[in-house]
Amino acid sequence: MTARVGIVLVSHSAAVAASVAELARGLAGGGETAPVLPAGGTPDGGLGTSAELITAAAKAADAGAGVALLVDLGSAVLTVKALLAEGDELPEGARLVDAPLVEGAVAAVVTASAGGDLDAVVAAASEAYAYRKE
């Protein structure tokens, strides 16, 4: 089987990150999904963003096809950008995705699970901004 793109969901809340991961896996359909891991909150269980948790999740999600990191807001964005700038903290091929967390996560996991490459996963997640709800 070909390696799939890994997905990391970064939120200020561990519960939010885990719930969005569960939702995305569930909506991706039957069968095995791409690796999707939450990286929410701080190591002590509080609200916030942890470079340590993000790095660990990205390394665990890395199957050799790249890792898409979707974030909620503020310091989550800044922390991922800092990790990417350092160059050696995240797996090669890790990319911050400009997408809404929930809709983007579902699109990313569906696309990655279907075998899409990193560019396709990023595009699918980013297109979630255009989803209309009216």
Biotite code that builds the C-alpha atoms (Angstrom):
import biotite.structure as struc

atoms = struc.array([
    struc.Atom([0.000, 0.000, 0.000], chain_id="A", res_id=1, res_name="MET", atom_name="CA", element="C"),
    struc.Atom([1.228, 3.489, -0.847], chain_id="A", res_id=2, res_name="THR", atom_name="CA", element="C"),
    struc.Atom([1.976, 5.851, 2.018], chain_id="A", res_id=3, res_name="ALA", atom_name="CA", element="C"),
    struc.Atom([-0.777, 8.340, 2.716], chain_id="A", res_id=4, res_name="ARG", atom_name="CA", element="C"),
    struc.Atom([-0.526, 11.967, 3.719], chain_id="A", res_id=5, res_name="VAL", atom_name="CA", element="C"),
    struc.Atom([-0.781, 12.391, 7.475], chain_id="A", res_id=6, res_name="GLY", atom_name="CA", element="C"),
    struc.Atom([-3.096, 14.971, 9.018], chain_id="A", res_id=7, res_name="ILE", atom_name="CA", element="C"),
    struc.Atom([-2.484, 16.822, 12.307], chain_id="A", res_id=8, res_name="VAL", atom_name="CA", element="C"),
    struc.Atom([-5.261, 18.887, 13.865], chain_id="A", res_id=9, res_name="LEU", atom_name="CA", element="C"),
    struc.Atom([-3.966, 21.649, 16.120], chain_id="A", res_id=10, res_name="VAL", atom_name="CA", element="C"),
    struc.Atom([-6.367, 23.331, 18.525], chain_id="A", res_id=11, res_name="SER", atom_name="CA", element="C"),
    struc.Atom([-6.121, 25.234, 21.766], chain_id="A", res_id=12, res_name="HIS", atom_name="CA", element="C"),
    struc.Atom([-8.330, 22.498, 23.225], chain_id="A", res_id=13, res_name="SER", atom_name="CA", element="C"),
    struc.Atom([-7.425, 18.812, 23.414], chain_id="A", res_id=14, res_name="ALA", atom_name="CA", element="C"),
    struc.Atom([-11.129, 17.940, 23.357], chain_id="A", res_id=15, res_name="ALA", atom_name="CA", element="C"),
    struc.Atom([-11.762, 19.989, 20.204], chain_id="A", res_id=16, res_name="VAL", atom_name="CA", element="C"),
    struc.Atom([-8.771, 18.490, 18.362], chain_id="A", res_id=17, res_name="ALA", atom_name="CA", element="C"),
    struc.Atom([-9.746, 14.938, 19.332], chain_id="A", res_id=18, res_name="ALA", atom_name="CA", element="C"),
    struc.Atom([-13.415, 15.462, 18.439], chain_id="A", res_id=19, res_name="SER", atom_name="CA", element="C"),
    struc.Atom([-12.613, 16.954, 15.029], chain_id="A", res_id=20, res_name="VAL", atom_name="CA", element="C"),
    struc.Atom([-10.252, 14.026, 14.343], chain_id="A", res_id=21, res_name="ALA", atom_name="CA", element="C"),
    struc.Atom([-13.016, 11.580, 15.289], chain_id="A", res_id=22, res_name="GLU", atom_name="CA", element="C"),
    struc.Atom([-15.549, 13.393, 13.095], chain_id="A", res_id=23, res_name="LEU", atom_name="CA", element="C"),
    struc.Atom([-13.190, 13.505, 10.104], chain_id="A", res_id=24, res_name="ALA", atom_name="CA", element="C"),
    struc.Atom([-12.373, 9.796, 10.419], chain_id="A", res_id=25, res_name="ARG", atom_name="CA", element="C"),
    struc.Atom([-16.068, 8.949, 10.682], chain_id="A", res_id=26, res_name="GLY", atom_name="CA", element="C"),
    struc.Atom([-17.033, 11.011, 7.649], chain_id="A", res_id=27, res_name="LEU", atom_name="CA", element="C"),
    struc.Atom([-14.170, 9.655, 5.543], chain_id="A", res_id=28, res_name="ALA", atom_name="CA", element="C"),
    struc.Atom([-16.210, 6.518, 4.932], chain_id="A", res_id=29, res_name="GLY", atom_name="CA", element="C"),
    struc.Atom([-15.478, 2.900, 5.558], chain_id="A", res_id=30, res_name="GLY", atom_name="CA", element="C"),
    struc.Atom([-12.116, 1.262, 5.544], chain_id="A", res_id=31, res_name="GLY", atom_name="CA", element="C"),
    struc.Atom([-8.754, 2.475, 6.694], chain_id="A", res_id=32, res_name="GLU", atom_name="CA", element="C"),
    struc.Atom([-8.262, 6.213, 6.804], chain_id="A", res_id=33, res_name="THR", atom_name="CA", element="C"),
    struc.Atom([-5.124, 8.267, 6.446], chain_id="A", res_id=34, res_name="ALA", atom_name="CA", element="C"),
    struc.Atom([-3.305, 8.942, 9.714], chain_id="A", res_id=35, res_name="PRO", atom_name="CA", element="C"),
    struc.Atom([-5.064, 11.780, 11.548], chain_id="A", res_id=36, res_name="VAL", atom_name="CA", element="C"),
    struc.Atom([-3.878, 12.884, 14.955], chain_id="A", res_id=37, res_name="LEU", atom_name="CA", element="C"),
    struc.Atom([-4.995, 15.598, 17.343], chain_id="A", res_id=38, res_name="PRO", atom_name="CA", element="C"),
    struc.Atom([-2.514, 18.003, 18.926], chain_id="A", res_id=39, res_name="ALA", atom_name="CA", element="C"),
    struc.Atom([-4.639, 20.055, 21.248], chain_id="A", res_id=40, res_name="GLY", atom_name="CA", element="C"),
    struc.Atom([-4.078, 21.983, 24.398], chain_id="A", res_id=41, res_name="GLY", atom_name="CA", element="C"),
    struc.Atom([-1.021, 21.890, 26.615], chain_id="A", res_id=42, res_name="THR", atom_name="CA", element="C"),
    struc.Atom([0.819, 18.861, 28.011], chain_id="A", res_id=43, res_name="PRO", atom_name="CA", element="C"),
    struc.Atom([-0.798, 19.426, 31.428], chain_id="A", res_id=44, res_name="ASP", atom_name="CA", element="C"),
    struc.Atom([-4.305, 19.368, 29.903], chain_id="A", res_id=45, res_name="GLY", atom_name="CA", element="C"),
    struc.Atom([-4.908, 23.107, 29.844], chain_id="A", res_id=46, res_name="GLY", atom_name="CA", element="C"),
    struc.Atom([-5.985, 25.381, 27.050], chain_id="A", res_id=47, res_name="LEU", atom_name="CA", element="C"),
    struc.Atom([-3.194, 26.567, 24.791], chain_id="A", res_id=48, res_name="GLY", atom_name="CA", element="C"),
    struc.Atom([-0.816, 25.419, 22.117], chain_id="A", res_id=49, res_name="THR", atom_name="CA", element="C"),
    struc.Atom([2.139, 23.087, 22.601], chain_id="A", res_id=50, res_name="SER", atom_name="CA", element="C"),
    struc.Atom([5.062, 22.799, 20.189], chain_id="A", res_id=51, res_name="ALA", atom_name="CA", element="C"),
    struc.Atom([5.902, 19.510, 21.907], chain_id="A", res_id=52, res_name="GLU", atom_name="CA", element="C"),
    struc.Atom([2.457, 18.001, 21.232], chain_id="A", res_id=53, res_name="LEU", atom_name="CA", element="C"),
    struc.Atom([2.406, 19.281, 17.646], chain_id="A", res_id=54, res_name="ILE", atom_name="CA", element="C"),
    struc.Atom([5.851, 17.845, 16.918], chain_id="A", res_id=55, res_name="THR", atom_name="CA", element="C"),
    struc.Atom([4.980, 14.473, 18.429], chain_id="A", res_id=56, res_name="ALA", atom_name="CA", element="C"),
    struc.Atom([1.701, 14.246, 16.493], chain_id="A", res_id=57, res_name="ALA", atom_name="CA", element="C"),
    struc.Atom([3.365, 15.247, 13.213], chain_id="A", res_id=58, res_name="ALA", atom_name="CA", element="C"),
    struc.Atom([6.075, 12.621, 13.626], chain_id="A", res_id=59, res_name="LYS", atom_name="CA", element="C"),
    struc.Atom([3.471, 9.966, 14.471], chain_id="A", res_id=60, res_name="ALA", atom_name="CA", element="C"),
    struc.Atom([1.294, 10.921, 11.470], chain_id="A", res_id=61, res_name="ALA", atom_name="CA", element="C"),
    struc.Atom([4.215, 10.936, 9.027], chain_id="A", res_id=62, res_name="ASP", atom_name="CA", element="C"),
    struc.Atom([4.023, 7.955, 6.693], chain_id="A", res_id=63, res_name="ALA", atom_name="CA", element="C"),
    struc.Atom([6.415, 9.417, 4.139], chain_id="A", res_id=64, res_name="GLY", atom_name="CA", element="C"),
    struc.Atom([3.911, 11.281, 1.948], chain_id="A", res_id=65, res_name="ALA", atom_name="CA", element="C"),
    struc.Atom([3.904, 14.562, 3.856], chain_id="A", res_id=66, res_name="GLY", atom_name="CA", element="C"),
    struc.Atom([1.935, 15.940, 6.765], chain_id="A", res_id=67, res_name="VAL", atom_name="CA", element="C"),
    struc.Atom([-0.829, 18.542, 6.529], chain_id="A", res_id=68, res_name="ALA", atom_name="CA", element="C"),
    struc.Atom([-1.265, 20.625, 9.666], chain_id="A", res_id=69, res_name="LEU", atom_name="CA", element="C"),
    struc.Atom([-4.643, 22.300, 10.157], chain_id="A", res_id=70, res_name="LEU", atom_name="CA", element="C"),
    struc.Atom([-4.973, 24.791, 13.001], chain_id="A", res_id=71, res_name="VAL", atom_name="CA", element="C"),
    struc.Atom([-7.707, 26.686, 14.786], chain_id="A", res_id=72, res_name="ASP", atom_name="CA", element="C"),
    struc.Atom([-6.408, 30.219, 15.434], chain_id="A", res_id=73, res_name="LEU", atom_name="CA", element="C"),
    struc.Atom([-3.860, 32.614, 16.885], chain_id="A", res_id=74, res_name="GLY", atom_name="CA", element="C"),
    struc.Atom([-0.980, 30.962, 18.678], chain_id="A", res_id=75, res_name="SER", atom_name="CA", element="C"),
    struc.Atom([-1.671, 27.637, 16.975], chain_id="A", res_id=76, res_name="ALA", atom_name="CA", element="C"),
    struc.Atom([-0.847, 29.286, 13.653], chain_id="A", res_id=77, res_name="VAL", atom_name="CA", element="C"),
    struc.Atom([2.210, 31.025, 15.097], chain_id="A", res_id=78, res_name="LEU", atom_name="CA", element="C"),
    struc.Atom([3.510, 27.859, 16.757], chain_id="A", res_id=79, res_name="THR", atom_name="CA", element="C"),
    struc.Atom([3.249, 25.802, 13.571], chain_id="A", res_id=80, res_name="VAL", atom_name="CA", element="C"),
    struc.Atom([4.891, 28.585, 11.552], chain_id="A", res_id=81, res_name="LYS", atom_name="CA", element="C"),
    struc.Atom([7.756, 28.713, 14.071], chain_id="A", res_id=82, res_name="ALA", atom_name="CA", element="C"),
    struc.Atom([8.213, 24.941, 13.939], chain_id="A", res_id=83, res_name="LEU", atom_name="CA", element="C"),
    struc.Atom([8.277, 25.032, 10.139], chain_id="A", res_id=84, res_name="LEU", atom_name="CA", element="C"),
    struc.Atom([10.816, 27.882, 10.198], chain_id="A", res_id=85, res_name="ALA", atom_name="CA", element="C"),
    struc.Atom([13.124, 25.904, 12.488], chain_id="A", res_id=86, res_name="GLU", atom_name="CA", element="C"),
    struc.Atom([13.291, 23.317, 9.730], chain_id="A", res_id=87, res_name="GLY", atom_name="CA", element="C"),
    struc.Atom([14.135, 20.225, 11.744], chain_id="A", res_id=88, res_name="ASP", atom_name="CA", element="C"),
    struc.Atom([11.285, 19.944, 14.254], chain_id="A", res_id=89, res_name="GLU", atom_name="CA", element="C"),
    struc.Atom([8.597, 18.708, 11.865], chain_id="A", res_id=90, res_name="LEU", atom_name="CA", element="C"),
    struc.Atom([8.891, 15.903, 9.302], chain_id="A", res_id=91, res_name="PRO", atom_name="CA", element="C"),
    struc.Atom([10.045, 16.756, 5.813], chain_id="A", res_id=92, res_name="GLU", atom_name="CA", element="C"),
    struc.Atom([7.026, 17.641, 3.711], chain_id="A", res_id=93, res_name="GLY", atom_name="CA", element="C"),
    struc.Atom([5.065, 19.112, 6.630], chain_id="A", res_id=94, res_name="ALA", atom_name="CA", element="C"),
    struc.Atom([2.849, 21.979, 5.550], chain_id="A", res_id=95, res_name="ARG", atom_name="CA", element="C"),
    struc.Atom([0.566, 24.470, 7.314], chain_id="A", res_id=96, res_name="LEU", atom_name="CA", element="C"),
    struc.Atom([-2.822, 24.466, 5.596], chain_id="A", res_id=97, res_name="VAL", atom_name="CA", element="C"),
    struc.Atom([-4.914, 27.631, 5.370], chain_id="A", res_id=98, res_name="ASP", atom_name="CA", element="C"),
    struc.Atom([-8.337, 26.063, 5.914], chain_id="A", res_id=99, res_name="ALA", atom_name="CA", element="C"),
    struc.Atom([-11.220, 26.069, 8.393], chain_id="A", res_id=100, res_name="PRO", atom_name="CA", element="C"),
    struc.Atom([-10.472, 23.449, 11.038], chain_id="A", res_id=101, res_name="LEU", atom_name="CA", element="C"),
    struc.Atom([-13.609, 21.288, 10.913], chain_id="A", res_id=102, res_name="VAL", atom_name="CA", element="C"),
    struc.Atom([-14.560, 21.429, 7.230], chain_id="A", res_id=103, res_name="GLU", atom_name="CA", element="C"),
    struc.Atom([-10.921, 21.437, 6.176], chain_id="A", res_id=104, res_name="GLY", atom_name="CA", element="C"),
    struc.Atom([-10.134, 18.418, 8.330], chain_id="A", res_id=105, res_name="ALA", atom_name="CA", element="C"),
    struc.Atom([-12.959, 16.403, 6.795], chain_id="A", res_id=106, res_name="VAL", atom_name="CA", element="C"),
    struc.Atom([-11.882, 17.316, 3.256], chain_id="A", res_id=107, res_name="ALA", atom_name="CA", element="C"),
    struc.Atom([-8.223, 16.613, 4.053], chain_id="A", res_id=108, res_name="ALA", atom_name="CA", element="C"),
    struc.Atom([-8.881, 13.206, 5.616], chain_id="A", res_id=109, res_name="VAL", atom_name="CA", element="C"),
    struc.Atom([-11.236, 12.136, 2.816], chain_id="A", res_id=110, res_name="VAL", atom_name="CA", element="C"),
    struc.Atom([-8.713, 13.182, 0.160], chain_id="A", res_id=111, res_name="THR", atom_name="CA", element="C"),
    struc.Atom([-5.711, 11.662, 1.937], chain_id="A", res_id=112, res_name="ALA", atom_name="CA", element="C"),
    struc.Atom([-7.605, 8.437, 2.622], chain_id="A", res_id=113, res_name="SER", atom_name="CA", element="C"),
    struc.Atom([-8.432, 8.168, -1.081], chain_id="A", res_id=114, res_name="ALA", atom_name="CA", element="C"),
    struc.Atom([-4.705, 8.357, -1.849], chain_id="A", res_id=115, res_name="GLY", atom_name="CA", element="C"),
    struc.Atom([-4.395, 12.034, -2.718], chain_id="A", res_id=116, res_name="GLY", atom_name="CA", element="C"),
    struc.Atom([-0.918, 13.532, -2.535], chain_id="A", res_id=117, res_name="ASP", atom_name="CA", element="C"),
    struc.Atom([-0.012, 16.456, -0.288], chain_id="A", res_id=118, res_name="LEU", atom_name="CA", element="C"),
    struc.Atom([-0.912, 19.074, -2.911], chain_id="A", res_id=119, res_name="ASP", atom_name="CA", element="C"),
    struc.Atom([-4.355, 17.483, -3.398], chain_id="A", res_id=120, res_name="ALA", atom_name="CA", element="C"),
    struc.Atom([-4.942, 17.285, 0.355], chain_id="A", res_id=121, res_name="VAL", atom_name="CA", element="C"),
    struc.Atom([-3.967, 20.939, 0.845], chain_id="A", res_id=122, res_name="VAL", atom_name="CA", element="C"),
    struc.Atom([-6.174, 22.014, -2.070], chain_id="A", res_id=123, res_name="ALA", atom_name="CA", element="C"),
    struc.Atom([-9.187, 20.039, -0.814], chain_id="A", res_id=124, res_name="ALA", atom_name="CA", element="C"),
    struc.Atom([-8.857, 21.439, 2.705], chain_id="A", res_id=125, res_name="ALA", atom_name="CA", element="C"),
    struc.Atom([-8.365, 24.990, 1.438], chain_id="A", res_id=126, res_name="SER", atom_name="CA", element="C"),
    struc.Atom([-11.433, 24.744, -0.787], chain_id="A", res_id=127, res_name="GLU", atom_name="CA", element="C"),
    struc.Atom([-13.510, 24.225, 2.346], chain_id="A", res_id=128, res_name="ALA", atom_name="CA", element="C"),
    struc.Atom([-13.564, 28.018, 2.745], chain_id="A", res_id=129, res_name="TYR", atom_name="CA", element="C"),
    struc.Atom([-15.994, 28.066, -0.174], chain_id="A", res_id=130, res_name="ALA", atom_name="CA", element="C"),
    struc.Atom([-18.538, 25.693, 1.431], chain_id="A", res_id=131, res_name="TYR", atom_name="CA", element="C"),
    struc.Atom([-21.813, 27.587, 1.654], chain_id="A", res_id=132, res_name="ARG", atom_name="CA", element="C"),
    struc.Atom([-24.254, 26.907, 4.480], chain_id="A", res_id=133, res_name="LYS", atom_name="CA", element="C"),
    struc.Atom([-27.254, 28.788, 3.214], chain_id="A", res_id=134, res_name="GLU", atom_name="CA", element="C"),
])
